[in-house]
Amino acid sequence: MTVYLAGSIRDGNVQDIEWRELAIQELSPYAIVLNPLAGKSYDAAAEQWTIFGEDSAAKYIVKADFWCVDRADVILFDFRSLAEGYPSIGTLTEFGRSTARSCLRFAILAPAYKGHNNRQFPGLHPFLEQNVAKSFLDPFHAVAFVQTYCMATAANDSNYWGGASSV
């Protein structure tokens, strides 16, 4: 099982880092966790991101994140920044790319998120409503659910194959 942690990465915003740290801690025993922050660090004084100590490059970021989206069995999207007015273009692009393939998508939505303000489609935007298996109001419940899913899937795979390798 491979889980990708998609969501905003805003300069100096600890919320964007802390939920990923929680997810990595809780999911790593049961899944391979792909983190878009791997190798990235933010220097607040220089107001600059680096990747493994080198200047950050848009081409690398996009290619690396798409590689993760293309390989994940499960993608946990943190959309809480939408309620704060942050456009989260990268996360929305990853979400769109993920809908072109078979993977399980979960979303974290802030309680303040009012969704799609439209009489015909009140509540969640139709693309979220139709493409997210389950949404959560905080990262703790989302991570706990994904952890349980990973554990159950691993147990089912073991039972299915009788605990022995098929190779």
C-alpha positions as CSV (number, residue, x, y, z in Angstrom):
1,M,0.0,0.0,0.0
2,T,1.3,3.4,-1.0
3,V,-0.2,6.6,0.4
4,Y,0.6,10.1,-0.9
5,L,0.1,13.2,1.3
6,A,-1.1,16.0,-1.0
7,G,-1.8,19.5,0.2
8,S,-0.6,23.0,0.3
9,I,3.0,23.8,1.2
10,R,2.9,27.5,2.1
11,D,6.0,29.4,3.2
12,G,6.4,29.1,7.0
13,N,3.0,27.6,7.6
14,V,3.4,24.9,10.2
15,Q,-0.1,23.4,9.7
16,D,1.1,22.3,6.2
17,I,4.0,20.4,7.8
18,E,2.4,19.1,11.1
19,W,-0.4,17.1,9.5
20,R,2.1,15.3,7.3
21,E,4.4,14.5,10.3
22,L,1.3,13.0,12.0
23,A,0.4,11.0,8.9
24,I,4.0,9.7,8.4
25,Q,4.2,8.6,12.1
26,E,0.9,6.8,12.1
27,L,0.9,5.3,8.6
28,S,4.6,4.3,8.1
29,P,4.2,0.9,9.9
30,Y,1.4,0.0,7.4
31,A,2.2,1.8,4.2
32,I,4.8,3.4,2.1
33,V,4.2,7.1,2.6
34,L,5.1,9.5,-0.2
35,N,5.7,13.0,1.2
36,P,6.1,16.0,-1.2
37,L,8.2,17.7,1.5
38,A,10.9,15.0,1.3
39,G,14.2,16.8,0.9
40,K,12.6,20.3,0.9
41,S,13.3,22.9,3.5
42,Y,12.3,26.5,3.9
43,D,14.7,29.2,5.0
44,A,12.5,31.9,6.5
45,A,15.4,34.5,6.6
46,A,16.1,34.0,2.9
47,E,12.4,33.4,2.1
48,Q,13.6,30.5,-0.1
49,W,12.9,26.8,-0.5
50,T,15.7,24.4,-1.2
51,I,15.6,20.7,-2.2
52,F,18.4,18.6,-0.7
53,G,20.3,21.9,-0.2
54,E,20.0,23.1,-3.8
55,D,17.8,25.9,-5.1
56,S,14.2,24.8,-5.6
57,A,13.1,24.3,-9.2
58,A,9.5,24.3,-10.4
59,K,10.2,21.6,-12.9
60,Y,11.6,19.2,-10.2
61,I,8.7,19.9,-7.9
62,V,6.0,19.3,-10.5
63,K,7.7,16.1,-11.8
64,A,8.3,14.7,-8.3
65,D,4.7,15.4,-7.1
66,F,3.2,13.9,-10.3
67,W,5.4,10.8,-9.8
68,C,3.9,10.4,-6.4
69,V,0.3,10.9,-7.6
70,D,0.9,8.4,-10.4
71,R,2.1,5.7,-8.0
72,A,-0.2,6.1,-4.9
73,D,-2.9,3.6,-4.1
74,V,-4.4,6.1,-1.6
75,I,-4.1,9.9,-1.8
76,L,-4.9,12.0,1.3
77,F,-5.7,15.6,0.1
78,D,-5.5,18.4,2.7
79,F,-7.8,21.1,1.3
80,R,-8.1,23.1,4.5
81,S,-6.2,26.0,2.9
82,L,-9.2,26.6,0.5
83,A,-11.3,27.8,3.5
84,E,-8.5,30.4,4.2
85,G,-8.7,31.7,0.7
86,Y,-5.5,30.1,-0.5
87,P,-6.0,28.8,-4.0
88,S,-3.9,25.6,-3.6
89,I,-3.4,25.4,-7.3
90,G,-0.8,22.6,-7.0
91,T,-3.1,20.4,-4.8
92,L,-6.0,21.0,-7.1
93,T,-3.8,20.0,-10.1
94,E,-2.7,16.9,-8.3
95,F,-6.4,16.1,-7.5
96,G,-7.3,16.5,-11.2
97,R,-4.5,14.2,-12.3
98,S,-5.5,11.6,-9.7
99,T,-9.0,11.3,-11.2
100,A,-7.5,10.0,-14.4
101,R,-6.4,6.8,-12.7
102,S,-7.7,4.3,-10.2
103,C,-6.8,5.3,-6.7
104,L,-8.6,6.0,-3.5
105,R,-9.0,9.6,-2.6
106,F,-9.7,11.1,0.8
107,A,-10.0,14.7,1.7
108,I,-9.5,16.9,4.8
109,L,-11.8,19.9,4.6
110,A,-11.8,22.7,7.2
111,P,-15.2,23.2,9.0
112,A,-15.2,26.8,7.8
113,Y,-15.1,25.6,4.1
114,K,-18.5,26.4,2.7
115,G,-17.9,24.5,-0.5
116,H,-19.4,25.3,-3.8
117,N,-21.8,28.2,-3.4
118,N,-24.3,27.4,-6.1
119,R,-28.1,26.7,-5.9
120,Q,-27.9,23.7,-8.1
121,F,-24.9,22.2,-6.3
122,P,-24.9,23.3,-2.7
123,G,-22.2,22.0,-0.4
124,L,-19.1,20.3,-1.8
125,H,-18.0,21.2,-5.3
126,P,-19.3,18.4,-7.6
127,F,-15.8,17.3,-8.5
128,L,-15.0,16.8,-4.8
129,E,-18.3,15.1,-4.1
130,Q,-18.0,12.7,-6.9
131,N,-14.3,11.9,-6.7
132,V,-13.5,11.7,-2.9
133,A,-14.4,8.4,-1.2
134,K,-14.7,10.1,2.2
135,S,-14.0,13.6,3.6
136,F,-12.9,14.6,7.2
137,L,-13.0,17.8,9.2
138,D,-9.5,17.4,10.7
139,P,-6.3,15.5,10.0
140,F,-6.5,13.3,13.1
141,H,-9.7,11.5,12.0
142,A,-8.5,11.4,8.4
143,V,-5.2,9.8,9.3
144,A,-6.9,7.3,11.7
145,F,-9.3,6.2,9.0
146,V,-6.5,5.8,6.4
147,Q,-4.4,3.9,9.0
148,T,-7.4,1.5,9.6
149,Y,-7.9,1.1,5.9
150,C,-4.2,0.3,5.4
151,M,-4.2,-2.2,8.3
152,A,-7.3,-3.9,7.0
153,T,-6.0,-4.1,3.4
154,A,-2.7,-5.6,4.6
155,A,-4.6,-8.2,6.6
156,N,-6.9,-9.0,3.7
157,D,-3.9,-9.4,1.3
158,S,-2.2,-11.6,3.8
159,N,-5.3,-13.8,4.2
160,Y,-5.9,-13.9,0.5
161,W,-2.4,-15.1,-0.3
162,G,-2.2,-17.3,2.8
163,G,0.7,-15.3,4.2
164,A,3.1,-16.7,1.6
165,S,4.6,-14.9,-1.3
166,S,3.2,-15.7,-4.7
167,V,6.6,-15.4,-6.4
